[in-house]
Amino acid sequence: MLRTLGILLVVCGASGAGFSMALGVRRTVDLLQQLLGALETMASEIACRQTPLPRLMAQLETQCRGPAAGFFGRVARELSRREEPSVAVIFRRQVAAAAAFPSPVRQALLQLGNGLGQYDVPSQLRAVELAAQRLRSLLDQCREQQQARVRSYCTLGVCAGLAIAILAV
């Protein structure tokens, strides 16, 4: 009885690990979609209303959820305090604190931070568009691989659990 329960727990644990990895792929796609929506809002606010960056970042915090909302909220608070005059430095600091962001996303946000707040409106819009292009490219890659990767992770988790169970018997 205990042996059967142990085998069942091993299979379920390994399967859960596979499903967790699959969920990570879905979270990455969701994060990229949120960031792209935020950049779209950012471009329209900068172009049409010329919204100040602290207010814009606070607005993006309410628009997004999860790690993206946290990132924009921290940037908004730092910009509001006005302790650091450089938007690039603030973005660099907050990107470093955002552990949930994959490396290519971090690079896109760092380059966005370099283009915000220090140039004229067309230059800022160009920085937003470049970041959006990079994120769109990443999103397309993730979507192409998503179905195959999710299926592979789930199958790998179940098979690993069964292999461990067979070895334990």
Buried (B, 14 or more C-beta within 10 A) or exposed (E): EEEEEEBEEBBEEBBEBBBEBBEBBEEBBBBBBBBBBBBEBBBEBBBEEEBEBBBBBBBBBEBBEEBBBBBBBBBBBBBBEEEEEEBBEBBBBBBEEBEBBBEBBBBBBBBBBBBBBBEEEEEBBBBBBBBBEBBBEBBEEBEEEBEEBBEBBBEBBBBBBBEBBEEEE
